[in-house]
Amino acid sequence: MKLTSMKDAISRYVQDGAVVAIEGFTAFICFSAAHEIIRQQKKELTLCRMTPDLIYDQLVAAGCASKLVFSYLGNPGV
């Protein structure tokens, strides 16, 4: 099994304009992936998720997203 850092994975696999889904529930939300996308200043992303949450709020606020696709809008603060 080959491992890579989050920094390298985001750099290699998430390009500007990509469709991105960062899934997880409660304790399993991958904050590190979202924060690395923000650090690398990725732009024009389409963000997909069953229920958007705090990391999607952060990605939108950081100017990374151009579109959101989700199935349920009911989480507080979204």
KEROLO-183975 format. One record per residue (C-alpha): x, y, z. Coordinates in nm, 4 decimals. Example, Ala and Ser with C-alpha at 12.3 -4.5 7.8 and 13.67 -1.06 7.14 Angstrom:
! residues 2
        xx        yy        zz
    1.2300   -0.4500    0.7800
    1.3670   -0.1060    0.7140
This chain:
! residues 78
        xx        yy        zz
    0.0000    0.0000    0.0000
    0.1336    0.3423   -0.0961
    0.0635    0.6447    0.1246
    0.0791    1.0116    0.0363
    0.0382    1.3309    0.2331
   -0.2875    1.5260    0.2259
   -0.0953    1.8185    0.0745
    0.0289    1.6060   -0.2159
   -0.3067    1.4309   -0.2665
   -0.4985    1.7596   -0.2920
   -0.2335    1.9093   -0.5194
   -0.2418    1.6094   -0.7518
   -0.6105    1.5164   -0.7569
   -0.8059    1.8392   -0.6940
   -0.7719    2.0860   -0.9776
   -0.9490    2.4204   -1.0158
   -1.2988    2.3569   -1.1531
   -1.3162    1.9996   -1.0189
   -1.6214    1.8305   -0.8710
   -1.5385    1.7393   -0.5108
   -1.7247    1.5307   -0.2524
   -1.5883    1.5244    0.1015
   -1.8093    1.2851    0.2946
   -1.8170    1.1782    0.6561
   -2.0550    1.2062    0.9466
   -1.9950    1.3916    1.2717
   -1.6567    1.2686    1.4003
   -1.5557    1.1393    1.0568
   -1.5787    1.4662    0.8626
   -1.2453    1.5136    0.6861
   -1.1516    1.8643    0.7997
   -0.7917    1.8092    0.6907
   -0.8921    1.7680    0.3243
   -1.1094    2.0800    0.3250
   -0.8480    2.2869    0.5047
   -0.5799    2.1755    0.2586
   -0.8042    2.2776   -0.0330
   -0.8388    2.6190    0.1315
   -0.4606    2.6447    0.1956
   -0.3918    2.5659   -0.1704
   -0.6527    2.8236   -0.2769
   -0.8383    2.5922   -0.5145
   -1.1092    2.7789   -0.7100
   -1.4356    2.7233   -0.8986
   -1.5063    2.3886   -0.7304
   -1.8426    2.2160   -0.7466
   -1.8980    2.0802   -0.3958
   -2.1206    1.7729   -0.3573
   -2.2413    1.6289   -0.0291
   -2.5462    1.4591    0.1176
   -2.5794    1.7307    0.3830
   -2.3414    2.0283    0.3713
   -2.1785    2.1167    0.7000
   -1.9107    2.3331    0.8574
   -1.6325    2.2408    0.6146
   -1.8502    2.3393    0.3199
   -1.9290    2.6693    0.4927
   -1.5530    2.7238    0.5217
   -1.4870    2.6305    0.1576
   -1.7570    2.8716    0.0386
   -1.6312    3.1517    0.2661
   -1.2743    3.0970    0.1400
   -1.3904    3.1482   -0.2189
   -1.3197    2.7910   -0.3292
   -1.6720    2.7018   -0.4465
   -1.8699    2.8075   -0.7500
   -2.1550    2.5567   -0.7037
   -2.3086    2.3384   -0.4305
   -2.4959    2.0139   -0.4948
   -2.6653    1.8500   -0.1960
   -2.9725    1.6464   -0.1072
   -3.0772    1.8003    0.2251
   -3.0402    2.1470    0.3724
   -3.1214    2.1280    0.7388
   -2.8041    2.1446    0.9410
   -2.7909    2.4496    1.1685
   -2.5687    2.7211    1.0327
   -2.5754    2.6004    0.6726
